[in-house]
Amino acid sequence: MEDYFESLEKGLEDIYKIAEEARKMGQDPYMKVEIAPARDMAARVEGLVGPINIASKIRELDRMNYSREKIALKIAEEITERKFGNYTQEECAEQAIRTALAILTEGIVAAPLEGIAQVKIKENIDNTKFLSLYFAGPIRSAGGTAAALSILMGDHIRKKLSLDRYKPSDEEIERFIEEVDLYNRISHLQYYPSKKELKIALKNIPIEITGEPTEKVEISGYRDLERIETNRVRGGAMLALCEGLLQKGSKVLKYVENLKLDGWEWIREIALSSKEEEEFELENWKYLKDIIA
């Protein structure tokens, strides 16, 4: 078996040597092979989103038997402390969230690059600053749990950067609720939360969940809000909240308790609600509603 794997590695090295020689001929836009072979998860993360030299720190934490979630949290902290580059506050937040998400997904999906469009620091009505995550459609490739954890990571990063919590207006909350209903009619959410769940979450989540417009259809009410750049449906934000944080409420609660994260006590009510909904669906065969007779 060892001989077999050694032969695979030798074959890979030979192919890369051929590719490198071909690139030196100058017939391609770049003179070297852009994608370097990654030996483990740490190398994949560094190659995918960076920052430079992060792989050795990930391996160090892995040797200490840290869980993936704890590694992601610790790495995000060190990035916010500027240990891997002299970033601005906004750059720091973006690098930390992308790297944390790459660790959670083990560097094998596009979500850390394409699932988060951008990260911004914006202002509340009282002039305090808050963190805003712009989700895009490919966040779905991360899976619901990782998408939910990216929101937890975002809040932890917010605290490390001494930012205030997001303080949504009533109009922004109602806009999101309308948008969830509209997106569900267009694309059919795996988990369609109740208005009660949405209001609890939107009033308590300490960062803004927003995103780029992904659908052509526009909302009819609560249009042209100052802090929401589009009237079109933001599919990535709908996925991150509904199929991520709310659908995985019980898992999120466990992570909140295990990682000792403050300010998320309200998720317990969401966790109980989603569990009751799941049991109700199983008992009533609710999923058969989608079958065409």
Order of alpha helices (4+ residues) and beta strands (2+ residues): alpha-alpha-alpha-alpha-alpha-beta-beta-alpha-alpha-alpha-beta-alpha-alpha-alpha
